[in-house]
Amino acid sequence: MSEKRDLTIRVAGEGGEGVVSTGDFMTAACARAGLEVYTFKTFPAEVKGGYCMFQMRTSDEPVYNQGDNFDVFVAFNGEAFELNKHLLKPGTVLVWDGPGGDFEPEIPEGVISYAVPMTKTSKDLGSYRSKNMVALGAVSTLFNVHEATLIEVLTDKFKKKGDEVLDFALKSFEAGKALGLEHEKTDPYAIVEGKEGRDNIVIAGNEACGLGAILGGLEFFSAYPITPATEVAKYVSAHIPKTGGTLIQAEDEIASLAQVLGASYAGKRSMTSTSGPGLALMSELIGMATMSETPALIIDVQRGGPSTGLPTKHEQSDLFLAVHGGHGDSPRIVMSVEDVKDCIHMTAQALNVAEKYQSPVVLCSDGSLAFSTQTVERPKPSDFEIVNRKRWDGEGEYKRYEFTDDNISMMCDPGVEGGEHVATGLEHTETGAPNFTPEWHIKNADKRFNKLKPLADDLGPQEVDGDRDEEVDVGIITWGSTIGVVREAIQRLRAEGVKVKGFYPKLMYPMPVKEYEEFASKCKKVLVPEVNYQGQLAFFIRAETSLDPISYTICGGLPFNPAQIVDKVKEINS
């Protein structure tokens, strides 16, 4: 077999055929076997039907993204084949549903092909719904998906549905294995052995945000369902009762943030989750949180827009909205996550930041990361520090908006004697009494903006991928889940002798301008790849720094792959 350490398998077909569950089973089996996994999936916005795809990349070494292309493609139907045949390159493998399926593929030159009668076999067994189990059995045999762990995964999934269901699933799986064994294997691909002793979990980005919130001491959550953010609320709803917290499904996004602000005013660590359309609706209440200096966390799982746009597709196009979405001068904190591990740790951190700085915080994830699953080390609750808001100690006169050295005032929970106060959206004096004079508006605007200035130092330096002092030909600045793609691209470029390094900001606003300037000072050219049409981060870099980076954007509903970054760097460096 080849020495290739990672393998990428794509499964595609009609929604409802079990495409995603097939991928989930393979992913769970590989993770239990001690391997790293990274998955990517895309599916239609319709309730049922339409093209659906799941891609799993697995290795015994770290994987940062979904990869350039698949090594193995499993086509459940003709539509899936037609949509992916341009990606079938010499040396790749096609596993297809035949004979007996709905298509007879013309195999591209150099592509290795295995025909597996998934549909026919499942019907012969008595249920078309077992098609994915037949496919899974064949793939497991052909490419060494670890059988023992795979059987464990299937048993855990189906046993709760009864012995009859489990027995039929395993029977279908065995039938698929037999079909796989009928082929003489002529490809070099096999999943490698895992590493023992790892205490890892496999979790999707949305679920990881929910887990991070629970570990970060979340006490109140309100949300309105919206694709692709709903799973954050689903995860929290299953676990927050265990910690004594409260979850409410609001009637809309506006109400959800209003409830979060009310709970936060009452002293609870509070948050919501949404996507771009919901964040737009929340803009007035974000201003309310800014003016009243009320802590609140909003997780924005970005999707393709504008309007309803691409509800189930990937984009990084809410940065303008997250930073400046609102009327008046309404500063807020904007952060972004890179991967599933970040979703856990940065959600907990963002709750702390909201509490400490008494500010709304928007934490940007995206549609790709929302549903991608990744292997991460099992988090330990003891590793999560809880930072609480400043609270009044009961001494002296209580002034809710008192001017302090760090511009952060003391808060007081309702019901505390002597702590009565008003927190409204009106401009105010130190006590909260309304005041509309120019003097107070200027003083409070200074307070609201200046209190955020220490944040960059508080969070620590943004990551530089490479030697901070090294002079390079190309520096790459990127954000969000595109960071993982750039990490691998930089590894490849360095292996080819290209002098390159990366800068990966997680604090998007207030922008750590000095760090951008210092990074760029060591680069002959600066490239900013991001998944949006306008080059939104590049726009902010030009607006707030002296830099004029090269913007590189895509916006087709899919993330970058490493090869695209490699090719672009070579182009601008030639």
FENVENFEN-V968759 format. One record per residue. N is the residue number from 0. RES is the residue in one letter. OMEGA is omega in whole degrees, 0 to 359 (999 if undefined). BURIAL is I if it has 16 or more other ideal C-beta (glycine too) atoms within 10 Angstrom, else O. D_CENTER is the distance of its C-alpha to the mean C-alpha in whole Angstrom. Layout:
<<N	RES	OMEGA	BURIAL	D_CENTER> <N	RES	OMEGA	BURIAL	D_CENTER>>
This chain:
<<0	M	179	O	34> <1	S	176	O	32> <2	E	178	O	31> <3	K	187	O	27> <4	R	179	O	25> <5	D	182	I	22> <6	L	179	I	22> <7	T	181	I	20> <8	I	176	I	21> <9	R	175	I	20> <10	V	181	I	21> <11	A	179	I	22> <12	G	181	I	24> <13	E	173	I	25> <14	G	183	I	22> <15	G	180	O	24> <16	E	181	I	25> <17	G	180	I	23> <18	V	183	I	21> <19	V	180	I	18> <20	S	175	O	20> <21	T	178	I	21> <22	G	179	I	18> <23	D	180	I	17> <24	F	178	I	21> <25	M	182	I	21> <26	T	181	I	17> <27	A	180	I	19> <28	A	180	I	22> <29	C	180	I	21> <30	A	179	I	19> <31	R	179	I	22> <32	A	176	I	24> <33	G	180	I	23> <34	L	171	I	20> <35	E	176	I	17> <36	V	172	I	15> <37	Y	183	I	12> <38	T	174	I	11> <39	F	179	I	11> <40	K	174	I	12> <41	T	184	I	14> <42	F	184	I	16> <43	P	177	O	19> <44	A	179	O	19> <45	E	180	O	22> <46	V	181	O	22> <47	K	178	O	24> <48	G	182	O	25> <49	G	184	O	24> <50	Y	181	I	22> <51	C	183	I	19> <52	M	175	I	18> <53	F	178	I	16> <54	Q	179	I	16> <55	M	172	I	16> <56	R	183	I	16> <57	T	183	I	18> <58	S	171	I	20> <59	D	176	I	22> <60	E	182	O	21> <61	P	173	O	17> <62	V	188	I	15> <63	Y	185	I	12> <64	N	185	I	11> <65	Q	178	I	13> <66	G	181	I	16> <67	D	188	I	19> <68	N	176	I	20> <69	F	167	I	21> <70	D	183	I	24> <71	V	177	I	25> <72	F	179	I	24> <73	V	183	I	25> <74	A	179	I	27> <75	F	180	I	27> <76	N	184	I	29> <77	G	179	I	31> <78	E	179	I	28> <79	A	179	I	25> <80	F	183	I	28> <81	E	182	O	29> <82	L	185	O	25> <83	N	187	I	25> <84	K	178	I	28> <85	H	179	O	28> <86	L	178	O	25> <87	L	182	I	28> <88	K	176	O	29> <89	P	181	O	32> <90	G	176	O	31> <91	T	185	I	29> <92	V	174	I	29> <93	L	171	I	29> <94	V	188	I	30> <95	W	185	I	31> <96	D	179	I	32> <97	G	354	I	36> <98	P	179	O	39> <99	G	177	O	39> <100	G	184	I	35> <101	D	180	O	35> <102	F	176	O	35> <103	E	189	O	37> <104	P	168	I	35> <105	E	189	O	37> <106	I	177	O	36> <107	P	182	O	35> <108	E	177	O	37> <109	G	180	O	36> <110	V	179	I	33> <111	I	188	I	34> <112	S	173	I	34> <113	Y	177	I	34> <114	A	179	I	35> <115	V	183	I	34> <116	P	184	I	36> <117	M	182	I	33> <118	T	182	I	34> <119	K	182	I	38> <120	T	180	I	37> <121	S	177	I	35> <122	K	178	O	38> <123	D	179	O	41> <124	L	175	I	39> <125	G	180	O	39> <126	S	177	O	36> <127	Y	183	O	34> <128	R	178	O	31> <129	S	181	I	31> <130	K	182	I	30> <131	N	178	I	27> <132	M	176	I	29> <133	V	179	I	31> <134	A	181	I	29> <135	L	179	I	27> <136	G	180	I	30> <137	A	181	I	31> <138	V	181	I	28> <139	S	179	I	28> <140	T	185	I	32> <141	L	189	I	31> <142	F	170	I	28> <143	N	170	O	29> <144	V	193	I	26> <145	H	191	I	27> <146	E	184	O	30> <147	A	180	O	30> <148	T	178	I	27> <149	L	176	I	26> <150	I	177	O	29> <151	E	181	O	28> <152	V	180	I	24> <153	L	179	I	26> <154	T	179	O	29> <155	D	183	O	26> <156	K	191	I	25> <157	F	183	I	28> <158	K	180	O	31> <159	K	178	O	30> <160	K	178	O	31> <161	G	183	O	34> <162	D	182	O	36> <163	E	179	O	37> <164	V	179	O	34> <165	L	182	I	33> <166	D	180	O	36> <167	F	178	I	35> <168	A	180	I	32> <169	L	177	I	33> <170	K	178	I	36> <171	S	177	I	34> <172	F	179	I	32> <173	E	178	O	35> <174	A	177	I	37> <175	G	176	I	34> <176	K	180	I	34> <177	A	178	O	38> <178	L	178	I	37> <179	G	181	I	35> <180	L	179	O	38> <181	E	184	O	40> <182	H	169	I	39> <183	E	185	O	40> <184	K	183	I	37> <185	T	179	O	37> <186	D	183	I	33> <187	P	193	O	32> <188	Y	174	I	29> <189	A	176	O	28> <190	I	185	I	26> <191	V	178	I	27> <192	E	181	O	28> <193	G	179	I	25> <194	K	182	O	26> <195	E	173	O	27> <196	G	179	O	27> <197	R	175	O	23> <198	D	186	O	22> <199	N	170	I	18> <200	I	172	I	16> <201	V	186	I	14> <202	I	178	I	11> <203	A	184	I	8> <204	G	180	I	5> <205	N	179	I	7> <206	E	180	I	10> <207	A	175	I	9> <208	C	177	I	8> <209	G	178	I	12> <210	L	179	I	13> <211	G	178	I	13> <212	A	179	I	14> <213	I	179	I	17> <214	L	180	I	18> <215	G	174	I	18> <216	G	180	I	21> <217	L	180	I	19> <218	E	181	I	23> <219	F	180	I	22> <220	F	173	I	19> <221	S	180	I	20> <222	A	171	I	18> <223	Y	184	I	19> <224	P	176	O	17> <225	I	175	I	15> <226	T	4	I	13> <227	P	186	I	10> <228	A	190	I	10> <229	T	184	I	13> <230	E	174	I	12> <231	V	180	I	11> <232	A	180	I	15> <233	K	179	O	16> <234	Y	181	I	15> <235	V	181	I	16> <236	S	181	O	19> <237	A	190	O	20> <238	H	184	I	20> <239	I	176	I	21> <240	P	181	O	25> <241	K	182	O	25> <242	T	179	O	25> <243	G	180	O	27> <244	G	185	I	24> <245	T	173	O	24> <246	L	177	I	22> <247	I	169	I	23> <248	Q	184	O	22> <249	A	181	I	24> <250	E	175	O	25> <251	D	184	O	23> <252	E	180	I	20> <253	I	180	I	23> <254	A	182	I	25> <255	S	180	I	22> <256	L	176	I	21> <257	A	178	I	25> <258	Q	177	I	25> <259	V	180	I	22> <260	L	178	I	25> <261	G	179	O	28> <262	A	179	I	26> <263	S	176	I	26> <264	Y	180	I	29> <265	A	173	O	30> <266	G	184	I	29> <267	K	173	I	26> <268	R	195	I	22> <269	S	180	I	20> <270	M	172	I	17> <271	T	174	I	16> <272	S	183	I	13> <273	T	172	I	13> <274	S	188	I	12> <275	G	180	I	14> <276	P	178	I	18> <277	G	178	I	17> <278	L	177	I	17> <279	A	179	I	20> <280	L	183	I	22> <281	M	191	I	21> <282	S	180	I	22> <283	E	180	O	26> <284	L	171	I	25> <285	I	174	I	22> <286	G	177	I	26> <287	M	178	I	27> <288	A	178	I	25> <289	T	183	I	26> <290	M	182	I	30> <291	S	179	I	30> <292	E	182	I	28> <293	T	179	I	26> <294	P	176	I	23> <295	A	176	I	20> <296	L	176	I	16> <297	I	174	I	14> <298	I	180	I	10> <299	D	177	I	10> <300	V	190	I	7> <301	Q	176	I	9> <302	R	179	I	11> <303	G	180	I	14> <304	G	3	I	17> <305	P	182	O	20> <306	S	180	O	21> <307	T	169	O	20> <308	G	181	I	19> <309	L	190	I	16> <310	P	184	I	15> <311	T	185	I	13> <312	K	189	I	12> <313	H	171	I	10> <314	E	175	I	11> <315	Q	191	I	11> <316	S	179	I	14> <317	D	185	I	14> <318	L	176	I	15> <319	F	181	O	19> <320	L	182	I	18> <321	A	184	I	16> <322	V	189	I	19> <323	H	181	O	22> <324	G	180	I	21> <325	G	179	I	25> <326	H	181	O	28> <327	G	178	O	30> <328	D	187	O	29> <329	S	181	I	26> <330	P	173	I	24> <331	R	179	I	21> <332	I	179	I	18> <333	V	178	I	15> <334	M	178	I	13> <335	S	181	I	9> <336	V	180	I	7> <337	E	189	I	7> <338	D	184	I	6> <339	V	178	I	6> <340	K	176	I	9> <341	D	181	I	8> <342	C	178	I	7> <343	I	190	I	10> <344	H	182	I	12> <345	M	173	I	11> <346	T	176	I	11> <347	A	180	I	15> <348	Q	182	I	16> <349	A	174	I	15> <350	L	177	I	17> <351	N	182	I	20> <352	V	178	I	20> <353	A	181	I	20> <354	E	184	I	23> <355	K	186	I	25> <356	Y	178	I	25> <357	Q	188	I	25> <358	S	167	I	23> <359	P	177	I	20> <360	V	174	I	17> <361	V	178	I	14> <362	L	186	I	10> <363	C	166	I	8> <364	S	178	I	5> <365	D	186	I	5> <366	G	178	I	7> <367	S	182	I	6> <368	L	182	I	3> <369	A	185	I	4> <370	F	177	I	7> <371	S	174	I	7> <372	T	184	I	9> <373	Q	175	I	10> <374	T	176	I	13> <375	V	176	I	13> <376	E	181	O	17> <377	R	182	O	18> <378	P	178	I	17> <379	K	180	O	21> <380	P	182	O	21> <381	S	180	O	24> <382	D	186	O	22> <383	F	178	I	20> <384	E	176	O	22> <385	I	177	O	23> <386	V	183	I	24> <387	N	177	O	26> <388	R	171	I	27> <389	K	178	O	31> <390	R	180	O	33> <391	W	182	I	37> <392	D	178	O	40> <393	G	182	O	42> <394	E	175	O	45> <395	G	179	O	46> <396	E	179	O	45> <397	Y	175	I	42> <398	K	185	I	40> <399	R	184	I	37> <400	Y	181	I	36> <401	E	177	O	38> <402	F	183	O	38> <403	T	181	O	37> <404	D	181	O	37> <405	D	178	O	33> <406	N	178	I	33> <407	I	184	I	31> <408	S	177	I	34> <409	M	175	I	34> <410	M	180	I	33> <411	C	180	I	35> <412	D	177	O	34> <413	P	178	O	36> <414	G	178	O	39> <415	V	183	O	40> <416	E	180	O	44> <417	G	183	O	44> <418	G	180	I	40> <419	E	180	O	41> <420	H	178	I	39> <421	V	175	O	38> <422	A	182	I	34> <423	T	177	O	34> <424	G	180	O	33> <425	L	171	O	36> <426	E	195	O	37> <427	H	172	I	39> <428	T	181	O	41> <429	E	181	I	40> <430	T	184	O	41> <431	G	178	I	39> <432	A	181	O	42> <433	P	177	O	41> <434	N	187	I	42> <435	F	181	O	42> <436	T	178	O	44> <437	P	184	O	43> <438	E	182	O	43> <439	W	180	I	41> <440	H	179	O	38> <441	I	181	O	38> <442	K	182	I	38> <443	N	175	I	35> <444	A	176	O	33> <445	D	182	O	34> <446	K	184	I	33> <447	R	179	I	30> <448	F	187	O	29> <449	N	181	O	30> <450	K	181	I	29> <451	L	185	I	25> <452	K	180	O	27> <453	P	189	O	27> <454	L	183	I	23> <455	A	178	I	22> <456	D	180	O	25> <457	D	182	O	24> <458	L	181	O	20> <459	G	184	O	22> <460	P	172	O	22> <461	Q	188	I	19> <462	E	169	O	18> <463	V	179	I	21> <464	D	184	I	20> <465	G	179	I	24> <466	D	182	O	27> <467	R	185	O	27> <468	D	183	O	31> <469	E	174	O	31> <470	E	182	O	32> <471	V	179	I	30> <472	D	183	O	30> <473	V	170	I	27> <474	G	181	I	24> <475	I	175	I	20> <476	I	177	I	18> <477	T	186	I	15> <478	W	177	I	12> <479	G	184	I	8> <480	S	175	I	7> <481	T	179	I	10> <482	I	182	I	11> <483	G	177	I	11> <484	V	181	I	13> <485	V	178	I	16> <486	R	181	I	16> <487	E	178	I	18> <488	A	179	I	19> <489	I	176	I	21> <490	Q	180	O	22> <491	R	181	I	24> <492	L	178	I	25> <493	R	179	O	27> <494	A	178	O	28> <495	E	177	O	30> <496	G	179	O	31> <497	V	179	I	30> <498	K	188	I	29> <499	V	172	I	26> <500	K	186	I	23> <501	G	175	I	20> <502	F	190	I	19> <503	Y	180	I	15> <504	P	172	I	15> <505	K	173	I	13> <506	L	184	I	16> <507	M	178	I	16> <508	Y	358	I	19> <509	P	184	I	21> <510	M	177	I	21> <511	P	190	I	23> <512	V	183	O	25> <513	K	181	O	27> <514	E	175	I	25> <515	Y	182	I	24> <516	E	181	O	28> <517	E	179	O	28> <518	F	184	I	26> <519	A	181	I	27> <520	S	180	O	31> <521	K	184	I	30> <522	C	177	I	29> <523	K	177	O	31> <524	K	178	I	29> <525	V	180	I	25> <526	L	179	I	23> <527	V	175	I	19> <528	P	178	I	17> <529	E	186	I	15> <530	V	171	I	13> <531	N	186	I	16> <532	Y	191	O	20> <533	Q	186	O	21> <534	G	191	I	20> <535	Q	176	I	18> <536	L	178	I	18> <537	A	177	I	21> <538	F	180	I	23> <539	F	178	I	22> <540	I	179	I	23> <541	R	184	O	26> <542	A	191	O	27> <543	E	180	O	27> <544	T	177	I	28> <545	S	186	O	30> <546	L	174	I	28> <547	D	187	O	28> <548	P	174	I	25> <549	I	181	I	25> <550	S	179	I	22> <551	Y	187	I	21> <552	T	167	I	19> <553	I	180	I	18> <554	C	181	I	17> <555	G	181	O	18> <556	G	179	I	14> <557	L	178	I	13> <558	P	170	I	12> <559	F	163	I	14> <560	N	186	I	16> <561	P	182	I	18> <562	A	178	O	21> <563	Q	180	I	20> <564	I	179	I	20> <565	V	182	I	23> <566	D	181	O	25> <567	K	178	I	24> <568	V	179	I	25> <569	K	180	O	28> <570	E	184	O	29> <571	I	181	O	29> <572	N	184	I	31> <573	S	999	O	34>>
